[in-house]
């Protein structure tokens, strides 16, 4: 596969168009690697740096890993691809199955990033965790409460984009 570096902010339109259909958040802590489907996120400039923000609920297996990991990766499939894999990784827990193996993904390493990324055609981002911010329900608009009937509030992980590239076959 051909790997072409990209300016992170130059591809945000593509990322935001795909995100509601899903992307993959991958994290490694010690020898344990897990990926999960995300459909929510933010991207922009914070602290004068390009930043991706991902949200993880405390009940997710990935939460245990990302809380300990120094970084994470986000892999965004090309529009309309990997729908089956996105569905699988969004409905199975990494504590019960090896989602990476079950989906037939290949892991690849990113420079200066402990967490690997999923090597498929698409956009990929290596992110150094800059801030872990648990959602405080006391500061949340009441109209959002219906998203949290179990009161399992997300933690926001703000990651400085330290590498971004497009993989093509």
C-alpha positions as semicolon CSV with decimal commas, in nm:
position;residue;x (nm);y (nm);z (nm)
1;X;0,000;0,000;0,000
2;X;0,113;0,353;-0,071
3;X;0,135;0,579;0,233
4;X;0,114;0,953;0,167
5;X;0,149;1,208;0,449
6;X;-0,137;1,459;0,471
7;X;-0,188;1,782;0,662
8;X;-0,444;1,679;0,927
9;X;-0,663;1,984;0,887
10;X;-0,674;1,947;0,507
11;X;-0,872;1,620;0,524
12;X;-1,121;1,708;0,797
13;X;-1,408;1,730;0,549
14;X;-1,355;1,368;0,449
15;X;-1,322;1,260;0,812
16;X;-1,638;1,439;0,927
17;X;-1,834;1,301;0,630
18;X;-1,738;0,942;0,719
19;X;-1,755;0,970;1,099
20;X;-2,134;0,922;1,134
21;X;-2,087;0,595;0,939
22;X;-1,798;0,500;1,167
23;X;-1,425;0,503;1,212
24;X;-1,190;0,289;1,421
25;X;-1,024;0,398;1,745
26;X;-0,728;0,174;1,826
27;X;-0,536;0,173;2,152
28;X;-0,249;-0,029;2,293
29;X;-0,160;-0,063;2,659
30;X;0,124;-0,298;2,746
31;X;0,069;-0,598;2,515
32;X;-0,307;-0,554;2,477
33;X;-0,443;-0,392;2,159
34;X;-0,809;-0,321;2,096
35;X;-1,008;-0,134;1,836
36;X;-1,362;-0,004;1,860
37;X;-1,602;0,174;1,630
38;X;-1,658;0,542;1,696
39;X;-1,926;0,758;1,540
40;X;-1,874;1,074;1,740
41;X;-1,570;1,296;1,755
42;X;-1,432;1,643;1,713
43;X;-1,143;1,781;1,512
44;X;-0,981;2,119;1,501
45;X;-0,714;2,336;1,653
46;X;-0,663;2,349;2,030
47;X;-0,358;2,485;2,209
48;X;-0,229;2,588;1,863
49;X;-0,210;2,219;1,764
50;X;-0,419;1,996;1,535
51;X;-0,636;1,786;1,767
52;X;-0,875;1,493;1,734
53;X;-1,113;1,432;2,021
54;X;-1,267;1,089;2,070
55;X;-1,528;0,985;2,325
56;X;-1,527;0,657;2,518
57;X;-1,776;0,539;2,779
58;X;-1,634;0,383;3,098
59;X;-1,812;0,054;3,035
60;X;-1,620;-0,010;2,714
61;X;-1,319;-0,242;2,713
62;X;-1,124;0,027;2,527
63;X;-1,175;0,263;2,822
64;X;-0,947;0,050;3,041
65;X;-0,675;0,068;2,777
66;X;-0,702;0,433;2,675
67;X;-0,694;0,544;3,038
68;X;-0,344;0,394;3,065
69;X;-0,213;0,454;2,712
70;X;-0,010;0,760;2,612
71;X;-0,172;0,777;2,269
72;X;-0,429;0,636;2,028
73;X;-0,489;0,609;1,656
74;X;-0,795;0,679;1,447
75;X;-0,841;0,496;1,116
76;X;-1,109;0,631;0,883
77;X;-1,217;0,398;0,603
78;X;-1,292;0,527;0,258
79;X;-1,654;0,631;0,213
80;X;-1,881;0,328;0,206
81;X;-1,614;0,067;0,284
82;X;-1,568;-0,169;0,580
83;X;-1,934;-0,140;0,688
84;X;-1,938;-0,502;0,808
85;X;-1,620;-0,452;1,013
86;X;-1,750;-0,125;1,160
87;X;-2,067;-0,305;1,265
88;X;-1,872;-0,593;1,418
89;X;-1,631;-0,371;1,611
90;X;-1,923;-0,161;1,736
91;X;-2,121;-0,457;1,866
92;X;-1,856;-0,688;2,015
93;X;-1,635;-0,634;2,318
94;X;-1,260;-0,668;2,298
95;X;-1,273;-0,831;2,639
96;X;-1,454;-1,130;2,483
97;X;-1,312;-1,150;2,129
98;X;-1,008;-1,038;1,933
99;X;-1,185;-0,797;1,699
100;X;-0,870;-0,728;1,501
101;X;-0,825;-1,096;1,418
102;X;-1,197;-1,156;1,361
103;X;-1,209;-0,873;1,106
104;X;-0,885;-0,979;0,939
105;X;-0,715;-0,647;1,005
106;X;-0,341;-0,599;0,981
107;X;-0,177;-0,375;1,240
108;X;0,089;-0,126;1,138
109;X;0,306;0,107;1,342
110;X;0,309;0,482;1,332
111;X;0,622;0,683;1,404
112;X;0,639;0,814;1,763
113;X;0,314;0,635;1,855
114;X;0,286;0,332;2,083
115;X;-0,064;0,243;1,956
116;X;-0,080;0,078;1,611
117;X;-0,323;0,162;1,335
118;X;-0,533;-0,060;1,110
119;X;-0,363;-0,089;0,771
120;X;-0,645;-0,048;0,519
121;X;-0,711;0,214;0,248
122;X;-0,826;0,533;0,414
123;X;-0,711;0,817;0,636
124;X;-0,512;0,746;0,951
125;X;-0,414;0,963;1,246
126;X;-0,168;0,904;1,530
127;X;-0,262;1,107;1,835
128;X;-0,075;1,181;2,157
129;X;-0,323;1,211;2,443
130;X;-0,309;1,565;2,578
131;X;-0,615;1,571;2,803
132;X;-0,857;1,319;2,949
133;X;-1,180;1,500;3,036
134;X;-1,467;1,305;3,197
135;X;-1,805;1,456;3,111
136;X;-1,955;1,634;3,411
137;X;-2,335;1,590;3,397
138;X;-2,382;1,898;3,619
139;X;-2,239;2,109;3,335
140;X;-2,437;1,934;3,060
141;X;-2,742;2,082;2,892
142;X;-3,049;1,883;3,009
143;X;-3,149;1,815;2,649
144;X;-2,855;1,575;2,620
145;X;-2,955;1,365;2,923
146;X;-3,153;1,120;2,707
147;X;-2,824;1,003;2,552
148;X;-2,721;0,878;2,897
149;X;-3,013;0,679;3,047
150;X;-2,757;0,456;3,228
151;X;-2,558;0,763;3,344
152;X;-2,252;0,614;3,172
153;X;-2,103;0,947;3,071
154;X;-1,826;0,959;2,814
155;X;-1,472;1,069;2,877
156;X;-1,332;1,298;2,609
157;X;-0,977;1,220;2,496
158;X;-0,809;1,513;2,325
159;X;-0,518;1,394;2,114
160;X;-0,259;1,605;1,938
161;X;-0,230;1,474;1,584
162;X;0,138;1,379;1,559
163;X;0,103;1,197;1,227
164;X;-0,156;1,182;0,951
165;X;-0,151;0,993;0,625
166;X;-0,361;0,838;0,351
167;X;-0,315;0,472;0,259
168;X;-0,404;0,369;-0,092
169;X;-0,373;0,036;-0,269
